[in-house]
Every structure is written in C-alpha cells, then in structure tokens.
C-alpha cells in the first residue's frame, strides 16, 4: 500500500491539449492559488505569464528552442536528435490553446 495521497499518484504530464481555450478568469484563479503555495523564507521564487496570442506562443517556442538547443549542443547531443526534440517542443507549445 502506498503512503502517497491518491491525487499525487494520479498526477500525470499533459502532452497534448484540447483545442478549447481556458477562460481567463479560471487561469487567474489558478495563479492566485499557486501564489499562496509555501516558499522558502516567503521568497515566492516563481513567476507566471498568461500567454493568450499566437504571436506570443510562437515567441515563447522560439526562445525556449534556442536556449534548449544551446544546452543540448553543450551537452554533446547529436544535432539530428536536437532538431527532432526542438521541433516536437515547438509543435506542443504553439498547439496549446
């Protein structure tokens, strides 16, 4: 028998999204809830950004891809694999509602 609560055991990573947009008031509610999470020394070391335009998603995907490419290249990952990983990440980000 596991000692973890059921909601933690049921946690999963989302790899694909439904096409419907999430209402902005719901996003704001989730961000407010996240802001009251415990943090060391009340530091609140996180930042949240709600991206609501295709241009912003494209900018985010490109910026993340460039940084990830630099990191993977520095780690000696094969260039073809890097291209594949970044393309998949790019599709995931711009495919989100």
PyMOL CGO cylinders between C-alpha atoms (Angstrom):
from pymol import cmd
from pymol.cgo import CYLINDER

trace = [
    CYLINDER, 0.00, 0.00, 0.00, 1.32, 3.40, -0.97, 0.3, 1, 1, 1, 1, 1, 1,
    CYLINDER, 1.32, 3.40, -0.97, 1.65, 6.21, 1.54, 0.3, 1, 1, 1, 1, 1, 1,
    CYLINDER, 1.65, 6.21, 1.54, 1.09, 8.90, -1.12, 0.3, 1, 1, 1, 1, 1, 1,
    CYLINDER, 1.09, 8.90, -1.12, -2.31, 10.54, -1.41, 0.3, 1, 1, 1, 1, 1, 1,
    CYLINDER, -2.31, 10.54, -1.41, -4.34, 9.36, -4.40, 0.3, 1, 1, 1, 1, 1, 1,
    CYLINDER, -4.34, 9.36, -4.40, -4.17, 12.75, -6.13, 0.3, 1, 1, 1, 1, 1, 1,
    CYLINDER, -4.17, 12.75, -6.13, -0.35, 12.58, -6.16, 0.3, 1, 1, 1, 1, 1, 1,
    CYLINDER, -0.35, 12.58, -6.16, -0.34, 9.04, -7.51, 0.3, 1, 1, 1, 1, 1, 1,
    CYLINDER, -0.34, 9.04, -7.51, -2.80, 10.09, -10.23, 0.3, 1, 1, 1, 1, 1, 1,
    CYLINDER, -2.80, 10.09, -10.23, -0.61, 13.03, -11.32, 0.3, 1, 1, 1, 1, 1, 1,
    CYLINDER, -0.61, 13.03, -11.32, 0.36, 12.97, -14.97, 0.3, 1, 1, 1, 1, 1, 1,
    CYLINDER, 0.36, 12.97, -14.97, 2.14, 15.14, -17.51, 0.3, 1, 1, 1, 1, 1, 1,
    CYLINDER, 2.14, 15.14, -17.51, 0.00, 16.59, -20.26, 0.3, 1, 1, 1, 1, 1, 1,
    CYLINDER, 0.00, 16.59, -20.26, 1.47, 16.10, -23.73, 0.3, 1, 1, 1, 1, 1, 1,
    CYLINDER, 1.47, 16.10, -23.73, -1.49, 17.14, -25.85, 0.3, 1, 1, 1, 1, 1, 1,
    CYLINDER, -1.49, 17.14, -25.85, -4.22, 19.70, -25.41, 0.3, 1, 1, 1, 1, 1, 1,
    CYLINDER, -4.22, 19.70, -25.41, -7.86, 20.13, -26.29, 0.3, 1, 1, 1, 1, 1, 1,
    CYLINDER, -7.86, 20.13, -26.29, -8.49, 22.92, -28.80, 0.3, 1, 1, 1, 1, 1, 1,
    CYLINDER, -8.49, 22.92, -28.80, -10.73, 24.95, -26.48, 0.3, 1, 1, 1, 1, 1, 1,
    CYLINDER, -10.73, 24.95, -26.48, -9.25, 27.99, -24.77, 0.3, 1, 1, 1, 1, 1, 1,
    CYLINDER, -9.25, 27.99, -24.77, -9.22, 28.14, -20.98, 0.3, 1, 1, 1, 1, 1, 1,
    CYLINDER, -9.22, 28.14, -20.98, -11.28, 31.08, -19.66, 0.3, 1, 1, 1, 1, 1, 1,
    CYLINDER, -11.28, 31.08, -19.66, -9.04, 33.89, -18.40, 0.3, 1, 1, 1, 1, 1, 1,
    CYLINDER, -9.04, 33.89, -18.40, -10.84, 34.12, -15.04, 0.3, 1, 1, 1, 1, 1, 1,
    CYLINDER, -10.84, 34.12, -15.04, -10.07, 30.44, -14.41, 0.3, 1, 1, 1, 1, 1, 1,
    CYLINDER, -10.07, 30.44, -14.41, -6.39, 30.98, -15.25, 0.3, 1, 1, 1, 1, 1, 1,
    CYLINDER, -6.39, 30.98, -15.25, -6.30, 33.95, -12.86, 0.3, 1, 1, 1, 1, 1, 1,
    CYLINDER, -6.30, 33.95, -12.86, -7.87, 31.81, -10.11, 0.3, 1, 1, 1, 1, 1, 1,
    CYLINDER, -7.87, 31.81, -10.11, -5.23, 29.09, -10.56, 0.3, 1, 1, 1, 1, 1, 1,
    CYLINDER, -5.23, 29.09, -10.56, -2.42, 31.64, -10.49, 0.3, 1, 1, 1, 1, 1, 1,
    CYLINDER, -2.42, 31.64, -10.49, -3.81, 33.19, -7.30, 0.3, 1, 1, 1, 1, 1, 1,
    CYLINDER, -3.81, 33.19, -7.30, -3.95, 29.72, -5.72, 0.3, 1, 1, 1, 1, 1, 1,
    CYLINDER, -3.95, 29.72, -5.72, -0.38, 28.96, -6.79, 0.3, 1, 1, 1, 1, 1, 1,
    CYLINDER, -0.38, 28.96, -6.79, 0.84, 32.20, -5.23, 0.3, 1, 1, 1, 1, 1, 1,
    CYLINDER, 0.84, 32.20, -5.23, -0.19, 31.05, -1.76, 0.3, 1, 1, 1, 1, 1, 1,
    CYLINDER, -0.19, 31.05, -1.76, 1.91, 27.89, -2.01, 0.3, 1, 1, 1, 1, 1, 1,
    CYLINDER, 1.91, 27.89, -2.01, 4.67, 27.66, 0.59, 0.3, 1, 1, 1, 1, 1, 1,
    CYLINDER, 4.67, 27.66, 0.59, 8.07, 29.02, -0.44, 0.3, 1, 1, 1, 1, 1, 1,
    CYLINDER, 8.07, 29.02, -0.44, 11.36, 29.19, 1.46, 0.3, 1, 1, 1, 1, 1, 1,
    CYLINDER, 11.36, 29.19, 1.46, 11.60, 32.36, 3.56, 0.3, 1, 1, 1, 1, 1, 1,
    CYLINDER, 11.60, 32.36, 3.56, 8.42, 33.67, 1.88, 0.3, 1, 1, 1, 1, 1, 1,
    CYLINDER, 8.42, 33.67, 1.88, 10.54, 34.28, -1.22, 0.3, 1, 1, 1, 1, 1, 1,
    CYLINDER, 10.54, 34.28, -1.22, 7.93, 33.29, -3.82, 0.3, 1, 1, 1, 1, 1, 1,
    CYLINDER, 7.93, 33.29, -3.82, 10.65, 32.40, -6.36, 0.3, 1, 1, 1, 1, 1, 1,
    CYLINDER, 10.65, 32.40, -6.36, 8.25, 31.82, -9.25, 0.3, 1, 1, 1, 1, 1, 1,
    CYLINDER, 8.25, 31.82, -9.25, 6.78, 33.94, -12.00, 0.3, 1, 1, 1, 1, 1, 1,
    CYLINDER, 6.78, 33.94, -12.00, 3.65, 33.33, -14.03, 0.3, 1, 1, 1, 1, 1, 1,
    CYLINDER, 3.65, 33.33, -14.03, 2.81, 34.55, -17.51, 0.3, 1, 1, 1, 1, 1, 1,
    CYLINDER, 2.81, 34.55, -17.51, -0.53, 34.00, -19.22, 0.3, 1, 1, 1, 1, 1, 1,
    CYLINDER, -0.53, 34.00, -19.22, 0.06, 33.74, -22.95, 0.3, 1, 1, 1, 1, 1, 1,
    CYLINDER, 0.06, 33.74, -22.95, -3.05, 34.45, -24.97, 0.3, 1, 1, 1, 1, 1, 1,
    CYLINDER, -3.05, 34.45, -24.97, -1.94, 35.13, -28.54, 0.3, 1, 1, 1, 1, 1, 1,
    CYLINDER, -1.94, 35.13, -28.54, -0.46, 33.02, -31.31, 0.3, 1, 1, 1, 1, 1, 1,
    CYLINDER, -0.46, 33.02, -31.31, 2.40, 35.51, -31.70, 0.3, 1, 1, 1, 1, 1, 1,
    CYLINDER, 2.40, 35.51, -31.70, 3.30, 35.18, -28.02, 0.3, 1, 1, 1, 1, 1, 1,
    CYLINDER, 3.30, 35.18, -28.02, 3.22, 31.37, -28.24, 0.3, 1, 1, 1, 1, 1, 1,
    CYLINDER, 3.22, 31.37, -28.24, 5.49, 31.50, -31.29, 0.3, 1, 1, 1, 1, 1, 1,
    CYLINDER, 5.49, 31.50, -31.29, 7.92, 33.85, -29.50, 0.3, 1, 1, 1, 1, 1, 1,
    CYLINDER, 7.92, 33.85, -29.50, 7.96, 31.58, -26.44, 0.3, 1, 1, 1, 1, 1, 1,
    CYLINDER, 7.96, 31.58, -26.44, 8.50, 28.44, -28.52, 0.3, 1, 1, 1, 1, 1, 1,
    CYLINDER, 8.50, 28.44, -28.52, 11.34, 30.05, -30.47, 0.3, 1, 1, 1, 1, 1, 1,
    CYLINDER, 11.34, 30.05, -30.47, 13.05, 31.46, -27.38, 0.3, 1, 1, 1, 1, 1, 1,
    CYLINDER, 13.05, 31.46, -27.38, 12.81, 28.20, -25.47, 0.3, 1, 1, 1, 1, 1, 1,
    CYLINDER, 12.81, 28.20, -25.47, 14.01, 26.28, -28.52, 0.3, 1, 1, 1, 1, 1, 1,
    CYLINDER, 14.01, 26.28, -28.52, 17.08, 28.48, -28.93, 0.3, 1, 1, 1, 1, 1, 1,
    CYLINDER, 17.08, 28.48, -28.93, 18.05, 28.09, -25.28, 0.3, 1, 1, 1, 1, 1, 1,
    CYLINDER, 18.05, 28.09, -25.28, 17.42, 24.34, -25.28, 0.3, 1, 1, 1, 1, 1, 1,
    CYLINDER, 17.42, 24.34, -25.28, 19.46, 23.97, -28.48, 0.3, 1, 1, 1, 1, 1, 1,
    CYLINDER, 19.46, 23.97, -28.48, 22.43, 25.70, -26.82, 0.3, 1, 1, 1, 1, 1, 1,
    CYLINDER, 22.43, 25.70, -26.82, 22.14, 23.50, -23.73, 0.3, 1, 1, 1, 1, 1, 1,
    CYLINDER, 22.14, 23.50, -23.73, 21.81, 20.25, -25.70, 0.3, 1, 1, 1, 1, 1, 1,
    CYLINDER, 21.81, 20.25, -25.70, 24.68, 21.20, -28.01, 0.3, 1, 1, 1, 1, 1, 1,
    CYLINDER, 24.68, 21.20, -28.01, 26.88, 21.95, -24.98, 0.3, 1, 1, 1, 1, 1, 1,
    CYLINDER, 26.88, 21.95, -24.98, 25.94, 18.52, -23.59, 0.3, 1, 1, 1, 1, 1, 1,
    CYLINDER, 25.94, 18.52, -23.59, 27.13, 16.86, -26.81, 0.3, 1, 1, 1, 1, 1, 1,
    CYLINDER, 27.13, 16.86, -26.81, 23.71, 15.67, -28.00, 0.3, 1, 1, 1, 1, 1, 1,
    CYLINDER, 23.71, 15.67, -28.00, 23.56, 14.66, -31.68, 0.3, 1, 1, 1, 1, 1, 1,
    CYLINDER, 23.56, 14.66, -31.68, 22.38, 17.52, -33.93, 0.3, 1, 1, 1, 1, 1, 1,
    CYLINDER, 22.38, 17.52, -33.93, 19.65, 15.43, -35.59, 0.3, 1, 1, 1, 1, 1, 1,
    CYLINDER, 19.65, 15.43, -35.59, 18.20, 14.49, -32.20, 0.3, 1, 1, 1, 1, 1, 1,
    CYLINDER, 18.20, 14.49, -32.20, 18.33, 18.12, -31.10, 0.3, 1, 1, 1, 1, 1, 1,
    CYLINDER, 18.33, 18.12, -31.10, 16.38, 19.18, -34.20, 0.3, 1, 1, 1, 1, 1, 1,
    CYLINDER, 16.38, 19.18, -34.20, 13.77, 16.49, -33.54, 0.3, 1, 1, 1, 1, 1, 1,
    CYLINDER, 13.77, 16.49, -33.54, 13.36, 17.38, -29.86, 0.3, 1, 1, 1, 1, 1, 1,
    CYLINDER, 13.36, 17.38, -29.86, 13.06, 21.09, -30.54, 0.3, 1, 1, 1, 1, 1, 1,
    CYLINDER, 13.06, 21.09, -30.54, 10.56, 20.61, -33.36, 0.3, 1, 1, 1, 1, 1, 1,
    CYLINDER, 10.56, 20.61, -33.36, 8.37, 18.44, -31.12, 0.3, 1, 1, 1, 1, 1, 1,
    CYLINDER, 8.37, 18.44, -31.12, 8.55, 21.00, -28.31, 0.3, 1, 1, 1, 1, 1, 1,
    CYLINDER, 8.55, 21.00, -28.31, 7.73, 23.82, -30.74, 0.3, 1, 1, 1, 1, 1, 1,
    CYLINDER, 7.73, 23.82, -30.74, 4.64, 21.98, -32.03, 0.3, 1, 1, 1, 1, 1, 1,
    CYLINDER, 4.64, 21.98, -32.03, 3.47, 21.31, -28.47, 0.3, 1, 1, 1, 1, 1, 1,
    CYLINDER, 3.47, 21.31, -28.47, 3.78, 24.94, -27.40, 0.3, 1, 1, 1, 1, 1, 1,
    CYLINDER, 3.78, 24.94, -27.40, 2.12, 26.52, -30.42, 0.3, 1, 1, 1, 1, 1, 1,
    CYLINDER, 2.12, 26.52, -30.42, -0.53, 23.80, -30.47, 0.3, 1, 1, 1, 1, 1, 1,
    CYLINDER, -0.53, 23.80, -30.47, -1.72, 24.69, -26.97, 0.3, 1, 1, 1, 1, 1, 1,
    CYLINDER, -1.72, 24.69, -26.97, -4.96, 26.69, -26.79, 0.3, 1, 1, 1, 1, 1, 1,
]
cmd.load_cgo(trace, "trace")
